[in-house]
Amino acid sequence: MESIDDALRYPMEDDDWTMTVLIGGVLSLLVFLLVPAILVYGYLVQAVRERADGATQPPGFEDWGELFVDGLKAWVIGIVYMLVPLVVFGVTVGGSLFAMATGTRAGAGAGLAGLFGGLAISFVLSLVFGYVATAAIIHFACTGEFGAGFDFGTLRKLVMSPEYATPWLVSIALFIAANVVVNLLNVVPFIGSLIAVILSPFATFYVLVVATDLWAGGYNAALDERDEPESVGTATV
């Protein structure tokens, strides 16, 4: 894996990186509208694909139609993988709230225990399936084939590879660090909180571009043999 310093500088390799981060940040701020979220997914796909192919700088926002199509495919892949933790969360938390609503002491105790247990299980499942979902989206991005997101043979090799796992863990640590740094502004009443809310999506998008660099490198390292021809024995005369 390349150095963290190089990865952190990667978004700035593009001469128009400030405009890219500005657009990406605005879209990230509006992800609740879904279409902006799909466009961010599309950018992720394009950035990973180009970096894995050897690009030395991240792409800009140009072909919006292609971004939307790729983003929609990536979003569907992610949703499919996250169905399991979502269902578990709905069943366990919903059942617990129902038990607590009975009004009995036994129901309240069982419901409270189930609630915390359900939240813990859902959290663990979200991490596991989120890890696999990211790998699936990256594999789709690098191959350009929607079905690659469900190529379980290749995905198993990818997610079990330390060459991929390490960059993924580093990217998660960077997302957490960026969130912590931005939230430090909350110590300043009102103004600090307002700045934190505005700054957060831009910081998150910047780290996302850094993550595409890390993920593409990890993908290539984990599956480097995909570009190598099979060895062919030579006959001796």
Order of alpha helices (4+ residues) and beta strands (2+ residues): alpha-alpha-alpha-alpha-alpha-alpha-alpha-alpha
